[in-house]
Amino acid sequence: MNAANALKAVPRWNAQVTAGDSARYARCIQVSKRVRWDIDADVIRGRDFDHALTFLPPGLSLVDELDFLDDDERRFFSQVQGRTYAWMFGLCERFIGAKMLQTSGQHWLGDQNALEALVRFSDEEIKHQELFRRLEALMDARMPAGHAKSAEPNAVARAVLDRSHWAVLALICHIELFVQRHYEESIAPQAGLCPLWRDVFLFHFREECQHAIVDELEWRAEDARIDEAARDVAVDDLIALIGAVDDILRAQADADAVYFESGCTRPFGQRQHNRIVHVLRRAYRWQYIVSGAEHPRFRSLLGSMTTPEQQQRIAQALEPIVSG
């Protein structure tokens, strides 16, 4: 199925929404209005990144595993990963925004709470893409030249949207949940982070909390629409998407190792280089796959919609990523 056919494959016009789900969509709208923010007035506020401070905290960067780095190198390691962290969110939000716009078509002539929640979701994702483009420009102006990106957002979005609706909704739900986990467990508690970098992910977190609820509602609704055979195909699609994400992360980790080492004031030996690559790969896998796959809410949702055999297939696909 190509991307154009994938768009046509999504049911249109008047998907059925229960009264209880309509109320949940309505609450998402209310919260969205209350927490809505502006990139310049609320987030950036005329500031720049403070490169004397840490960006990505150790709980996400895993920098503590590199005991041969000095303080300046540890800080730069956090900034290299922080740059990629922001870029990766912009990459993911390209296909998330497209999928939510696509999914809104199910509610055009149906439940208007669902429609408004999805339209607001899409609008916020487009704003997030702009925010991350702005951040990349700020970082590019002051960080060393040569930060390579391992994937092109539109190409990734086309490949993702080629997969079944169920699988893409599952992947998006997984992403929105790990956004919350990262902020609550690692970013919010960490003292000494760059204030602008922390604020970016505070405001991002505030809007993503509603998105995860909408993801769950749409994923469950799609699960109720499809039969067992279609769901089995969708599970294979989800496994393929996880593998594709892992390929991007491995390539980005390798590129970031080169970028990090080129920005340091001393050379690293082969064993140290290999260790830097290993830690970057583990960190990126944790950030973008494992922390979402192991999120209790995601595990509960996936378990409620799949058979033990399907769950085993997913676990087998994840095993080398979790253990690597």
Protein Blocks (a to p, Z undefined) as FASTA:
>chain_A
ZZklmmmmpcghjaccdfklmmmmmmmmmmmmmmgccfklmmnnopacdfkbcfbdfkln
ommmmmmbcfklmmmmmmmmmmmmmmmmmmmmmmmmmmmmmmmmmmmmmcfklmmmmmmm
mmmmmmmmmmmmmmmmmmmmmmcehiacfbdfklmmmmmmmpcfklmmmmmmmmmmmmmm
mmmmmmmmpghiafklmmmmmmmmmmmmmmmmmmmmmmmmmmmmpcfklmmmmmmmmmmm
mmmmmmmmmmmmmmmmmmmmmmpcbdcdfklmmmmmmmmmmmmmmmmmmmmmmpmklmmm
mmmmccfklmmmmmmmmmmmmmZZ
